[in-house]
Amino acid sequence: MNHTHTDRPASLEVKAEFDKFLRTFETFRMENDQRLLDMNSRFGADVLTGEKVDRLNRALDEQKRMIDELMLDRQRPALGGAFQPPEARAWRSGFDLYMRKGVEKGLLELEGKALSVGTSTDGGYLAPPETEQQIDRLLSAASPIRAIAGVQKISGNVYKKPFATASASSGWVAETAARPQTTTPTLAELSFPAMELYAMPSATQTILDDAAVDTEAWLANEVQIVFAEQEGLAFVSGDGVNKPKGFLSYTNVANASWSWGNVGYLATGVSGAFAASNPSDALVNLIYTLKQGYRANANWVLNRNVQAEIRKFKDANGLYLWQPALQAGQPASLLGYPVTESEDMPNLGANSFSLAFGDFRRGYLVVDRLGVRILRDPYTAKPYVLFYTTKRVGGGIQNFEAIKLLKFGVS
């Protein structure tokens, strides 16, 4: 339940795994080069070489997953290390007693002193701010879209953001010419409601009685996995009903017909696949559907299966378009832009939108309502104690110009 490690051994372990990953990629490149040579020879492709390339591709994915897990483990800081005012220390102490024994007295007394924490009509208590920050920090590392999206903290239930559907007009005039009246900008409003996301980790009372167990760190580590999985799916394909609206759930239109409120796409020209010849042309074309201002901070978003296909692509000079990170903890790159792996993106299929490209910091907004609430339940699943943990999260596209999709279809 409690993660303990020292920086030096962890660093050495990450370095060892990353070095192994780079060696595997070098082997993958050599085998894939041979596969391509065989395809162009009079004997044709060798089945064994193709199978070896596929095995190496899967090994790269597994090694990258191991590195990601090690890096995430290193980002779990100890709670409560900095100086805290007496009220905050008292709340943490009371919260720890509530977690371990279900004793509410200390928390109720602090509420009576108007501390900015409390119960809801459904029961439960707000976690200490340090625990909430720990959960948010772990989510930023474990939730792929959150890591690259814009994030807005709110204290209410809805975040509203105005935007201009038509800008003010302007023009050139001579020094003494009449100035015709210009039109005023037209404003509309985007609304991002915060929906309830919950997790319910469990522990035995024996473990909770163990003074060596850091209950706050345990709670943060347990809920971040569930929260990250649910968030990741919602930010990609959520329908907006009691959950965030994913960027794939908006109306998609051919980029030539794009208008505000829709997400533009390009088609590969082949159903469920890249084109057989010059497959990377679709990637280059997608890059340049974005305006220059968005390309500077753009990311690719795709799952591991699609990434495995793209790893095999080379440019006209024989250089691989996909390149591993220069150091552990950094993303791989594709045509010079960072790659974000999201397993919630669809696999290649007929008319699938399996690849996105854009400036997600400006294009997609995650809304977090302040406060993580915990309700202790020792009765429902005896001998286990359940901790019904909730936070409120919303999300949706805030700039429809900043995200583009690749459609694996004829048109």
C-alpha positions in Angstrom: 0.0 0.0 0.0 2.8 2.4 0.8 5.4 3.2 -1.9 8.9 3.6 -0.6 12.0 4.1 -2.7 15.2 6.2 -2.9 16.0 8.4 -5.9 19.3 6.7 -6.8 18.1 3.1 -7.2 15.0 4.3 -8.9 17.0 6.4 -11.3 19.3 3.5 -12.1 16.4 1.3 -12.7 14.8 3.8 -15.1 18.1 4.3 -16.9 18.5 0.5 -17.3 15.0 0.1 -18.8 15.5 3.0 -21.1 18.8 1.7 -22.4 17.1 -1.6 -23.0 14.4 0.2 -24.9 16.9 2.0 -27.1 18.7 -1.2 -27.9 15.5 -2.9 -28.9 14.7 0.0 -31.2 18.1 -0.3 -32.9 17.4 -4.0 -33.5 13.9 -3.1 -34.7 15.3 -0.7 -37.2 17.8 -3.2 -38.6 15.1 -5.9 -38.9 12.6 -3.6 -40.5 15.3 -2.4 -43.0 15.8 -6.0 -44.0 12.1 -6.5 -44.3 11.8 -3.6 -46.7 14.8 -4.8 -48.7 13.2 -8.3 -49.0 9.9 -6.7 -50.1 11.7 -5.0 -53.0 13.7 -8.0 -54.0 12.7 -10.7 -56.5 12.2 -13.2 -53.7 9.7 -11.0 -51.9 9.1 -10.5 -48.2 10.4 -13.1 -45.7 7.7 -14.2 -43.3 10.1 -14.8 -40.5 11.6 -11.3 -40.7 8.1 -9.8 -40.7 7.2 -11.8 -37.6 10.4 -10.7 -35.9 9.6 -7.0 -36.6 6.2 -7.5 -35.1 7.7 -9.1 -32.0 10.2 -6.3 -31.6 7.4 -3.7 -32.0 5.4 -5.4 -29.2 8.6 -5.5 -27.1 9.1 -1.7 -27.6 5.5 -1.1 -26.3 6.0 -3.3 -23.3 9.3 -1.7 -22.4 7.8 1.8 -22.8 5.0 0.8 -20.5 7.5 -0.4 -17.9 9.4 2.9 -18.1 6.1 4.9 -17.8 5.2 3.0 -14.6 8.7 3.6 -13.1 8.5 7.3 -13.9 5.0 7.5 -12.4 6.2 5.8 -9.2 9.0 8.4 -9.0 6.5 11.2 -9.1 4.8 10.2 -5.9 6.1 12.7 -3.3 5.7 12.3 0.4 2.8 14.2 1.9 3.0 16.8 4.6 6.7 17.6 4.3 6.4 21.4 4.1 5.5 23.7 7.0 1.7 23.8 7.6 -0.3 26.2 9.8 -1.8 24.7 13.0 -5.3 24.5 11.4 -4.0 22.5 8.5 -2.1 20.2 10.7 -5.2 19.7 12.9 -7.3 18.9 9.9 -4.8 16.3 8.6 -4.6 14.7 12.0 -8.4 14.6 12.3 -8.7 13.3 8.7 -6.2 10.5 9.4 -8.2 9.5 12.5 -11.4 9.5 10.4 -9.7 7.3 7.8 -8.4 4.8 10.4 -11.1 4.7 13.0 -14.1 6.5 11.6 -13.8 9.1 14.4 -15.5 12.4 13.2 -15.2 14.5 16.3 -12.0 16.3 15.4 -13.3 17.2 11.9 -16.7 18.3 13.2 -15.0 20.7 15.7 -12.9 22.2 13.0 -16.0 22.7 10.8 -17.5 24.6 13.7 -14.6 27.0 13.5 -15.5 27.8 9.9 -12.5 26.0 8.4 -13.0 25.9 4.6 -13.7 22.2 4.5 -16.7 20.2 5.4 -19.4 17.6 4.8 -22.0 17.4 2.1 -25.6 16.3 2.3 -24.4 12.9 1.2 -21.9 12.7 4.0 -18.1 12.5 3.9 -15.4 15.0 4.3 -13.1 16.9 2.0 -9.6 15.5 1.9 -6.8 17.8 3.1 -5.5 20.1 0.3 -2.2 18.2 0.1 -4.0 15.0 -0.6 -6.1 16.6 -3.4 -2.9 18.1 -4.9 -1.2 14.7 -4.7 -4.2 13.1 -6.6 -4.2 15.9 -9.2 -0.4 15.5 -9.7 -0.7 11.8 -10.2 -3.6 12.3 -12.6 -1.5 14.7 -14.6 1.2 12.0 -15.0 -1.2 9.1 -15.6 -4.0 10.6 -17.7 -2.6 11.2 -21.2 -5.1 13.9 -22.4 -5.0 15.8 -19.1 -1.2 15.9 -19.4 -1.4 17.9 -22.7 -4.8 19.7 -22.3 -5.5 23.1 -20.7 -6.7 22.7 -17.1 -9.0 25.2 -15.2 -9.7 25.0 -11.5 -13.2 26.2 -10.5 -15.2 26.5 -7.2 -18.7 26.2 -8.8 -20.4 23.5 -10.9 -20.0 25.1 -14.3 -17.2 27.0 -16.1 -18.4 29.3 -18.8 -16.1 30.7 -21.4 -17.0 33.4 -23.9 -15.6 33.3 -27.5 -16.0 35.5 -30.6 -17.8 34.0 -33.5 -17.1 37.1 -35.6 -14.4 39.6 -34.9 -14.7 43.4 -35.1 -14.2 44.6 -38.7 -11.3 47.0 -39.6 -9.8 48.5 -42.7 -7.4 51.0 -44.4 -8.5 54.6 -45.0 -6.9 57.8 -46.3 -6.0 60.4 -43.7 -8.9 62.7 -44.5 -11.4 60.1 -45.7 -14.6 59.3 -43.8 -14.5 56.5 -41.3 -17.5 54.1 -41.9 -18.9 52.5 -38.8 -17.3 49.1 -38.2 -19.2 46.0 -37.0 -18.8 44.9 -33.4 -17.6 41.4 -32.5 -20.2 38.7 -32.0 -19.8 36.7 -28.8 -21.1 33.3 -27.8 -20.4 31.1 -24.8 -19.0 27.7 -24.2 -20.2 25.9 -21.1 -18.2 23.2 -19.2 -20.1 21.5 -16.4 -18.2 19.5 -13.8 -19.5 15.9 -13.5 -19.0 13.6 -10.6 -16.2 11.0 -10.9 -15.9 8.4 -8.2 -13.7 5.6 -7.0 -14.1 3.2 -4.1 -10.8 1.7 -2.8 -11.0 -0.8 0.1 -8.7 -1.8 2.9 -8.9 -4.1 5.9 -9.1 -2.6 9.3 -5.9 -4.4 10.3 -4.0 -2.5 7.6 -5.6 0.8 8.7 -4.5 0.1 12.2 -0.9 -0.1 11.1 0.8 3.2 12.0 3.4 2.7 9.3 0.8 3.0 6.6 0.4 6.5 5.2 -3.4 6.6 4.7 -3.3 9.7 2.6 -0.6 8.4 0.2 -2.4 5.1 0.0 -5.7 6.8 -0.9 -4.0 9.0 -3.6 -2.3 6.0 -5.2 -5.4 3.9 -5.2 -7.8 6.4 -6.7 -5.5 7.8 -9.3 -5.6 4.6 -11.3 -9.4 4.5 -11.5 -9.7 8.2 -12.0 -7.1 8.2 -14.8 -8.8 5.4 -16.6 -12.2 6.9 -16.5 -10.9 10.4 -17.4 -8.9 9.1 -20.3 -11.9 7.4 -21.9 -14.2 10.4 -21.3 -11.7 13.0 -22.7 -11.4 11.0 -25.9 -14.9 9.7 -26.6 -17.2 10.7 -23.7 -20.7 11.7 -24.9 -21.1 14.6 -22.5 -23.9 12.9 -20.5 -22.9 12.8 -16.9 -19.3 12.9 -18.1 -16.9 15.2 -20.0 -17.4 15.4 -23.8 -14.5 13.8 -25.7 -12.9 15.4 -28.7 -13.9 12.5 -30.9 -17.6 13.0 -30.0 -18.1 16.3 -31.8 -19.3 16.5 -35.3 -16.5 15.7 -37.7 -16.3 17.3 -41.1 -13.9 17.2 -44.0 -11.4 19.9 -43.3 -12.2 21.7 -46.6 -15.7 22.3 -45.2 -14.7 23.1 -41.7 -16.6 25.6 -39.6 -16.6 26.5 -35.9 -18.2 23.9 -33.7 -16.9 21.0 -35.8 -13.6 19.1 -35.9 -11.9 19.0 -39.3 -10.4 15.8 -40.7 -8.4 14.5 -43.6 -8.9 11.0 -45.0 -6.1 8.6 -45.8 -8.0 7.5 -49.0 -8.0 3.8 -47.9 -10.6 2.2 -45.7 -9.1 1.2 -42.3 -5.4 1.8 -43.3 -2.8 4.1 -44.6 -2.2 4.3 -48.3 0.1 1.5 -49.6 2.5 3.9 -51.3 3.8 7.0 -49.5 1.7 6.3 -46.4 3.4 9.2 -44.5 2.0 11.8 -46.9 -1.3 11.7 -44.8 0.7 12.6 -41.7 2.5 15.5 -43.4 -0.8 16.8 -44.8 -2.5 16.6 -41.4 0.3 18.7 -39.9 -0.4 21.5 -42.3 -4.1 21.6 -41.8 -3.3 23.4 -38.6 -2.6 27.1 -38.6 1.0 28.0 -37.9 0.2 29.3 -34.4 -1.1 25.9 -33.3 1.6 23.8 -34.9 4.3 25.1 -32.6 2.9 23.2 -29.5 1.1 20.4 -31.3 1.0 16.7 -30.2 0.1 13.5 -31.9 -2.5 11.4 -30.0 -2.9 7.7 -30.9 -2.8 4.3 -29.3 0.0 1.8 -29.2 -1.3 -0.3 -32.1 -1.4 2.7 -34.5 2.0 3.8 -33.2 3.4 0.3 -34.0 2.3 0.7 -37.6 3.8 4.2 -37.9 7.1 3.1 -36.5 7.8 1.3 -39.8 7.5 4.5 -41.9 10.6 6.1 -43.4 11.2 9.3 -45.4 12.7 9.6 -48.9 16.2 9.6 -47.3 15.6 6.4 -45.5 15.2 8.0 -42.1 12.6 6.8 -39.7 9.8 9.3 -39.0 9.2 7.9 -35.5 12.0 8.5 -33.1 12.4 7.5 -29.5 12.8 10.0 -26.7 16.3 11.3 -25.9 15.8 10.5 -22.3 13.4 8.6 -20.0 10.2 10.4 -19.1 10.1 12.3 -22.4 7.7 11.5 -25.3 8.7 9.9 -28.6 8.5 12.1 -31.6 6.9 11.8 -35.0 8.0 14.2 -37.8 9.4 16.3 -35.0 6.2 16.5 -32.9 5.8 14.7 -29.5 3.6 11.6 -29.4 1.0 11.1 -26.7 -0.1 7.5 -26.2 -3.8 7.1 -25.3 -5.1 3.6 -25.3 -8.6 5.0 -25.5 -8.0 6.1 -29.1 -9.6 3.6 -31.6 -7.6 1.0 -33.5 -7.4 1.2 -37.2 -10.7 0.3 -38.8 -13.1 1.3 -41.6 -13.6 5.1 -41.2 -12.0 5.2 -37.8 -10.6 8.4 -36.4 -7.5 6.8 -34.9 -5.1 9.7 -34.9 -5.4 13.3 -33.7 -3.0 16.1 -34.1 -3.2 19.5 -32.5 -2.4 22.0 -29.8 -4.4 20.4 -27.1 -3.4 23.0 -24.5 -5.4 25.5 -26.4 -7.9 23.1 -28.0 -9.2 21.0 -25.2 -10.1 22.2 -21.7 -10.3 20.0 -18.5 -12.3 21.6 -15.7 -11.6 20.6 -12.1 -13.9 21.6 -9.3 -11.8 22.1 -6.1 -12.2 19.4 -3.5 -11.9 15.6 -3.2 -14.5 14.1 -0.9 -14.2 10.9 1.0 -17.0 8.9 2.7 -15.9 6.0 5.0 -18.1 2.9 4.8 -17.2 0.1 7.2 -20.5 -1.7 6.9 -21.2 -2.6 3.2 -18.3 -5.1 2.6 -17.2 -6.4 5.9 -14.4 -7.1 6.9 -13.2 -4.4 4.4 -13.6 -0.7 4.8 -14.7 1.1 1.7 -13.7 4.7 0.9 -16.2 6.3 -1.5 -14.0 9.0 -3.1 -15.4 11.6 -5.4 -14.2 14.6 -7.4 -15.9 16.7 -10.0 -14.4 16.9 -13.5 -15.6 18.4 -16.8 -14.1 18.7 -20.2 -14.6 19.6 -23.8 -13.2 21.4 -26.8 -12.6 25.1 -26.2 -11.0 25.9 -29.6 -12.2 24.0 -32.7 -9.4 25.3 -34.8 -6.7 23.7 -32.7 -7.4 20.0 -33.2 -7.5 18.0 -36.4 -8.2 14.3 -37.0 -7.0 11.6 -39.5 -9.8 9.5 -40.9 -8.9 6.0 -42.1 -11.4 6.0 -44.9 -11.8 6.7 -48.6 -13.2 10.2 -48.0 
